[in-house]
């Protein structure tokens, strides 16, 4: 029984072996001609240089917080495992993003070269590169959890309560790293993208990724540091957070059910995640397409793999619950199914509102006929409307998971919360393949840029554009999964915070009539908006600097517009690097400082209110931003495909403006909010001992 964690350890090893195989497979393909290799190397060098500078900045933050946690451990406000778990979580989160980005920057030229041979060949290479990101995240996530469990059990002989209490805290390290990576990478990529589009497409009237545009290399670098490295760290945090919160709640829930060994309750999320790894690997082999495929067919190709994985997990998880807990706990299995189903439904809803295959995005593209203002207004309205279904889906999933998991144990609230947490695990159990379909998008985007800059035949760019457009939809779907799981995981983390307050002897009130709770709710509801404002303004400032620099080069470099001189690409890369490193600090510090300040002033009651308020407003705001941004992007691509005037038309220019507004929505502020929600909870759990002893009210 005590060795069940070895299942997840074995799954992590299998995932990482698969990563190695896929990496070698990608690197075996041709990188194209000399010019393509030169462009790819410039992108790779810029991305690696930025991450090196970013990680140096982040390491200072981690060192400072490590010292703070050590001081707290000295005064018995937390265990000595916590500071080291914090470092471990941050390290693996950053490592997952770095590995994924390293392959992505080597796959871009190879995808462009393969697209010369056919659409399916290009899809296979880009998707294989995406699988490296997807399975690195799940492999390192399970490895981190399994190693901590094994070391604490075998070396230190700790109790199950101590083990689960410690491993939940490395989620704080993972969340902190993810927030830095998402915000920093998002500011970089969108500052470059907005600046390149506004001056290149709108003012100069040159194509996207035209080599004459000084910001084009920075734009392609940004795709990798934001949409690959940042996204990898983000979903690593989501994946690990859902598992560790469920493990901790499993101990609490089955304290009241002595007939069942609590080890089994801890093992279930680990085993479900392990099964997800295995069937996600099988699902990757089902992804293939045909030449001249429509967007609908391409979506179906990717959906085959994810649907197969989800169905297989749903079936096998029944036997896992039956064997470990007994048939009387079939409601636990239904909770897992609720999460799986909710994840699939959120993906379909996101696809409907963001893909140019369906009416909402087509109608948004049509609104460009009356200018920039109408496409922006309609895009905002589309995003707001798109929040309805995910909220209903997650709400139903919460109710179903809670009620089903408590069948026969109606008074066991912890068991209901355990079911909700397992729903999040179920939703993310297919993350290996879901993230693969997400991470392939930036590779296809880079491939299109390289095809443009290397003057490859027009049909190559058409193929990479088809893959890129599909990538926008799958990226939006991936964000939907992350946001939906964040809502479920955050509920579980709030329950863990309450348990920590009890363990530390802290006082708190769970009533809306308590003014501390109300004030906490107001502060929490406001935080996602303040956070979004900081990140949006940061992108705006970075984009302004890029716009000024691109305009300067267009006017000062003789022969640039005629293609007789080279642009100074390094200058724009440097501008974006400096801006993102400077601007990412304050939003992250806000996320960490807010629950600490509220806890010291308003106590546990205020923190509970803050966590609930941020969860509600953040969940809805994140969906709105992600879907608006995705729809604007695909509306632009729908026009570029020859609809409503095509490239270079007034409608196209209006759509480009809409897309530039949507860029920080979907790739900076929006996806960062789901990290914010969970980081607030993680910080609250780690500092709960402080609140219990030193709060003012």
N, C-alpha and C positions, 0 to 999 in steps of 0.2 A: 504493500500500500504506500509506504513512504517513498518508493522509487518511481512512482508514476510520472514524476517530472522528467524522467529520462525519455519519455515519449516525445515531449516538446523539444528536448535537446537533440534527439535524433532527427526530428522534422527540421530543425534549424540547420543541421549539418547537410541534410538533403537539399534544402533550399539554396544554401551557399554553394554546394557542388553544382547545382543547376545554373547558378549565376556564372560560375567559372566556365561551364560548357558553353553557355550562350555568349559570353564575352569572346571566347576563342572563335566561335562561329561568326560573330560580327566582324572581328578583326581579320578574318580570312578573306573577306571580299575586297575587291579593288577599290582604291580611294579615288579613282578617276585620273584625269590628266594633271600635269604639273601645276596649272593655275588653280584647279580645284583643291589640290593638296595644300597649296600656299594659303588659300583663303581659310580652309579648315584649321590649319595650324595657327593662324592669327586669332581665330575665335577661341581655340583651345588654350592658347597662351594667355589671352585676356581673361578668360573665365578662371583659370588656375591662379593667376595673379590676384584677382579680386578675392577669391575665396581665402587665399593665404593672408591677405590684409584683414579680411573680415574675421577670420578665426583668431588672429592676434588680438583684435579688439575684444572679441567675445571672451577670450581666455582671461583677460584682466578682470572682467565682470565675474566670471566663474571663480577666480581665485579669491576675490573680495567676499563673495557670498559664502564660499567654502570656509573662510576664516570666521564669518559671523555664525555659521552653523556649528563650527567647532566650539566657539565660545558658549553657545546655547547648550551644547552637549556637556560642557564642563559644569554647568549649573543644573544639570539633570532636567532641562526643558525638552530634551529629545535624546534618543539613543545615539551612540557613536557610529552606528551604521549609516545614519542619515546623510552626513556630509559626503561620505564616499559613494553612497547610492546616487546622490545628486550629481557628482562628477561623472559617474558611470553613465547615467541617463543622457547627459549632455554630450558625452564623447560618442556614444553609439548613434545618437541622433545626427550629429554632424558627419560622422563617418558614412552613414547610409546615403546622405545627400552627395557627399564627395565622390563615392564610388559610382553612383548613378550618373553624375555629371561627367565623370572621366570617360565613360563609355559613350554617352550621348554626344560629346564633342568629337569623338572618333568615328561615330556612325553617320554624321550628317553628310559628309562628302560621299561616303559609301552608298547612302540611300539615293543621293542625286545620281551617282553613277549607275546604280541598279535600275533607277527609273527610266534610264535610256533604253533598257531592255524590255520593260513592261511594268504595269501598275502593281501586279501581284508581287513581283520581285522587290519593288521598292517598299511595299507594305511589310513584307516579311522581314527585311533588314531593320526598318524603323521599329517594328513591333518587337523584334528580338532585342533591340537595344532597350526598349521599354521594359521588357521582362527582367533585364538586369536590375533596373531601379525597383521594380515591384517586388522581386524575390530577395533583393538585398534588404529591403525594409522588413519584410516578415521574418527573414532568416536571422538578422541581427537582433530584432525585437525578441524573438523566442530564445535566442542565445543568451541575451542579457538576463532575462527573467530566470531561465533555467540555471545559469551559473550562480546567480545570487541565491536561489532556492537551495541548490546543492551544497554550496559553500557553508551557508548558515546552518544547514541541517547536519551535514557530515563533519564539518570542521569545528563548528561552535556549538552544535547540539542544541540549537534554539527551539523554542516552542513554535507551534503553528501560528499563534497570534503575533509573536515577535517577527516571524518571517514575513507574513503578509503585511504587517504594519511597516516594515522596512522597505519592502519592494515597491509599495505604493508611492514612496517618497522619491524614488528615482524618476518618477513621472514629472516631478518639478524640474529636474535637470533637462529632461527631454523637451518639455514644454518651453523652457527658457531658450534653449538652443533653437527650437523650431520657430519661435517668435522672431528671434534675431535673423534667422535665415530667410523667413518669409517676408519680413518687413524690409530688411536690407536688400535682398534679391529683388523684391517687388519694386522698390524705389529705383533701383538700377535699371531693370528691364523696361519699366514703363516710362521713366524719364527719357531714356534713349528712344523708345518706340514713338512716344508722342512727339518728341522733337523732330525725329526723322520724318514722320508722316506729315506734320504741319508744314514744314519748309519744303520737303521733297515733293510730296504728292500734291498738296494744295497750292503752295506758292510757285514752285518751280515747274510743276506738271510733269515730273519724271516718274518712272515706274517705281514700285516698291522694290527695295534691295538693289537699286541702281548703284553701280560702283562709284558713280560721281558723288553720291550722297555721303558726306563725311561721317554721318551717324549710323551708317548701315552695319558696320562691324560691331559697334557698341550695342545695337539692337539685337544682333545675333548672339553676342556674348550674354546679354541680358536674358534671352530665352533660356539659357542654360543655368545661370546662377539663380534665376527666379523660379522658372517653371520646372526645373529638374532638381537642382540642389535644394532649393527652398521647399518645393513640394514634397521631396523625399523626407526631409526633416519633419515637415508638417504631419505627414501621414504616419511616419514612425511614431510620433507622439500620440496620434489618435489611436493607433493600433495597440501600443503598449498600455496607454491609459485605460482603455476599455478592459483589457485583460486583468491588470493589477487591481483595479477597483472591484472587479467581479470576484477575484480571489479573496480580497479582504472582506467583502460582504458575505461570501460563502461561509467563512468562519463564524460570523455573527449569526447568520440565519440558522445554521445547524447546531449552534450551542443549545438551542431550545428543542432540538430533535435528537436526543442521545442515541436513538436506534440506528442512526446513520453516522458513519465515520466522517468527520469534517474534512479529512484529507481528500475524500472523493469530491466534495463540493469545490475544493480548491483546484482539483485536477481537471474538472469538466471544462472550464474555459481554455485551459492549456491544450487539452486533447481536441476540442472543437477547432481551435486555431491550427493545430497540427494537421488535422484532416483537411482543413481548408488549403493548407500549403500543398498537400499531395494532389488534390483534385484540381487545384488551380494550375499546377504543372501540366496535368493531362489536358486541361482546357486550352492551353496555349497552342497545342498542336491542331486545334480545330479552326484556328483563325487563318483563312485564306480567301482570295477573291479572284475575279476574272477581269479581263481587259475591258476598258471603257465602262466600268461599273458605275452605277448611280450612287448618290450619297445613301439612299435607302438600302441598297445592296451592301455597301461598305459597312454601314451600321449593323446590318444583319450578320455580317461576317464576324465582327467583334463580339456581337451579342451571343453568338453560338457558344463561344468559349466561356463567357461569364454565366450564361444560363445553365450550361452543363454543370459547371462547378457548384452553383447554388443548389441545383436539384440533388446532386450527389451528396452534398453536405447535409441537406435536409433529411435525406433517407438515413445516412449513417449515424447522424447525431441522435436519432431515436434509440438506436441500439446502445450508444454510449451512455445515455441517461438511464436506460433500462438496466444495463449491466452494473453501473456504478451506484445508482440510487435506488433502483427498484421501480417496478411498473407503476406503483402508486404515485410516483412523481412525474407522470407523463406530462403534467402541466408545465414542468420545466422545459421539456422538449417543445411544447407549443410556444413558449416564450422565445426560444431560439428561432423558431419558424416565423414568429411575428417580426423579429428583427430582420431576418433574411428577406421576407416579403416586403417589408417597409423599405429596405435598401433598393430592391428591384423597382418598386413603384416610384420612389423618389428619382431614381435614374431615368425612368420613362417620362416622368413629369418634366424633369430638366431637359431631356431630349426634345420633348414637344415644344417647350417654350424657347429653346435656343437653336434648334437645327433649322436650316433653310429648306428642309424637306416639308415642313409643316406651315400652317397658315400664319401663326403669330409673327415669325421672322419675315415671311414674305410680305405681310401687311406692313411691317416696320420698314422694309426696303421700299415699298411703294410710297410711304410718307416722305421719302427723300425728294419726291417730285415738287414739293412745296418748300424745300429748303432745310437748312440745318436745325432751325428751331423746332420744327414739327417732328423731325426724326428723334431729337433729344427728348421732347415731351412724351412722344409715344413710347420711347424706350424705357423711360422712367415708369410710365404707366404699366407697361408690360411686366417689368420687374416686380412692381407692387402687387399686381394681380397674381403673379406666379407664386406668391407666398402662401396662397390659400391651401392648395392641395398638400404641399409638404407638411404644413402645420396640422392638417387633418390626419394625414398618414401617420405622423409621429405621435399625435395624440391617441389615435386608435391603438398604435403599437404599444404605447405605455399602458393603456388600460388593459389590453389583452394580456400583455406580459405579466402585469401585476396580478390580475384576477386568476389567470390560469396557473401561475406558479404557486398561488396560495390555496389551490383546491385541496380541501381536507385540513387546511391549517389557516383558517380565516383570520385568526388573531396575530399571526406572525408577520408583522410589517417588514421585518428584515428579509424574510423569504420573498416577499413581493418585490422589494427593491433589488434583491439578488436576481430575480427574473428579469427586471428591467435592464440591469447591467448585462445579463446574458443576451438580451435582445441586441445590445450594442455589439457584443462579440459576434453574434450571428450576422449582423449587418456587415461587419468588417472581416468576416471569415474568408471571403473571396478576395481580400485585398491584393493578394499576389497577382491575380490576373486583372482585377479592376484597375490597379495602379499601373499595370503594364499598358493597358489601353489608354491611360491618361498620359503617361510619360512618353509614349511614342510621338505625341503631338508636337512638342518642341523640336524633336529630331526631324520630323517632316517639314516643319517651318524653316529650320536651318537649311535643309536640303533645297527647298525652294529658293532661298536667298543665294545659295551657292550656284544653283542652276542659272539664276539671273545674272550674277556677277561674272560667271564663267562663260556667258553667252552660249549656253547649250540650246539645242533646238526647242522650238515653242511647245512641242508636245510633251517634253520633259517637264516644263514648268506647269503645264496643265495637269499632269499626273501628280506632281508634288502639291499643287494647289488643292486638288481633290483630297489628298491625304491630310493636308493642313486643315481644310474645312472640317473634315471628320474629327480631327484632333481637337478643334475648338469645342465641338459637342461633347466628346469624351472627357475633355478637361472639365467642362461644366458639370458633367455627370459625376466625376471624381470629387469635385468640390461639394456636390449635393450629398454624396456618401459621407464625406468628412463632417459636414455641418449637421446632418441627421444623427450621426453617431455621437457627435459632440453633445447634442441635447440629451441623449440617453445616458452617456457617460457622466455628464455634469450632475445629473440627478443622483447617480450612484456616489459620486464624490461628495455631494452635499451630505448624504447619509453617512459617509465615512467621517466627514468633519464633525457631525453631531456625536458620533461614537467617540471620536478623539476628545471632544470637550468633556464627555462623561468620564472617560478614562483619566483625564487630568483634573477632575473635580471642578470643572468650570460651570458657571451658571448661564442659562440662556432661556429664552422664551420663544415658543413657536406659535405666535398669535399676531394677526394683523392689527389687533387693537393696541399692541405695544408700540410706542413711538420710536423706539430704537429700531425695530424691524421695518417700520414704514420709512424712516430716514434711510436705512440701508438699502431698501428697494429702490428708492428714488436715485440714490447715488449709483447703484448697480445698473439701473436702466440707462443712466446717462453715460456711463463709461464707454460702451461700444461706439457711441456717437463722437465723444471726445477723441477716442482712439482713431476712429476713421478720419476725423478732421485732421489730426496730426499727420497721418500717413498720406492722405489726399493732398494736403498742402505741401508735403515734402516732395511728392511726385511733381506737383506744379512748379515748385522752385527748381527742381532738377531739370525739368523739361524746358523751362525758360532759359536756363544756362545753355542747354544744348541748342535751342533755337537760335540764340545769339551767336553761338560758335559756328553753326552751319551757315547762317547768313553771312558771317564774316568770311568764311572760306569761299563761298560762292562768289563774293564780290572782290576778294583780294587775290585769290590764287588764279593767275593767268592761265587760261586754257582748260580749266577744270570742267566747265560746262560743255566744252567741245570734246571732252574725253582725251585731251592731249597731256594733261597733268594729273598726278595722283593726289587724292584727298589726304589730309592728315587725320587718319582714323584714330590714332593713339590719343589725340587730344580729347575727343569725345568720350572715349573709354575712361580716361583719367577724370574727366568732369563727373561722370556718373558714379565712378568709384568713390570719389571724395564725398559727393552729396549723400550717397546711400549710407556710408560709414558714419557720417556725422548725424544724419537724421534718424537712424534706427534706434539710437540709445534712449531718447526720451519716451517714445511709446512703450518700450519694454520696461523701463523703470516705472512708468505709470501702472502697468499691469502688476508689478511686484509690490510696489509701495501702497497701492490703494487698499487691499485687504488688511495689510499690517496697520495702517493708520486707523482704518475703521474699527478693526479689532481692539486696538489699544484705547480708543475713545468710546466706542459703543458696545464693546464686548462681543460675545458669541452671538447674541441676538442680532446685532447690527450686521455682522458678517453673513449670517444666514440670509438676511434680507438682501444684502449686496449680491450674494451668489444667485439668488432667485431672480432679482431684477436684471442682472447682466445676462442670465440665461435666456429669459423671455425676449428682451429687446435685441440681444445679439443674434439669436437664432433667426429671427425674422429679418433683421437688417442684412445678415450675411447672405441669405437666400435672395433677397431683393437685388443686392449688388452683383452677385455672381451671375444671376440670370439676365439682368439688364445688360451687363458687359458682354456675355456670350452672345446674346441676340444682336447687339450692335455690330459685333465683329462678323458674325455670319451674314447679316444683312449687307454689309459692305462686300463680302465675298460673293454674295448672290448677284449683286450689281456688277461686280467685276467679271462674272461669268457671262455677261452680255445682256442682262435684264435691266430694264428701266434706264436705258442710255449707255450702259457699259462703262468701261474704264475711260477716264478723262472727261466725262460728262459732268454737268452741274449736279446731277443726282449723286454721282460718285463722290464728288467733293463734299457734299452734305453728309454722305455716309461715312466718309473718312473723319469728319469732325465728330460725328456720333461715336465712332469707334475710339477716337482719342479720349473722349469723356469716359467711355466704358472700360478703357484699359486699366486705370487704377481701381475702378470698381471691382473688376473680376480677378485681377492678378496682384493687387496689393492690399487694399483695405478689406475687401470681402473675405478672402480665404484666411486672413490673419485673425478675424474675429472668432472663429471656432477655436483657435489656439488660445486666444484671450480668455474665453469662457472657462476652459479647463485649467489654464495657468492660475487664474484667480482661486479656483478650488484647491489646486495643489499647494499653493502658497499658504492658504488658510489652514490646510491640514498640517503642514510642517510647523507653522507658527502657532498652532492652537494652544500649546502649553503656555506661551507668552500671554495670550489673550485671557486664559483661565486665571492667571495670577496677577496681572497688572492692568486690567482695563479700568477706565475712569468711571464709566456708568455701568 
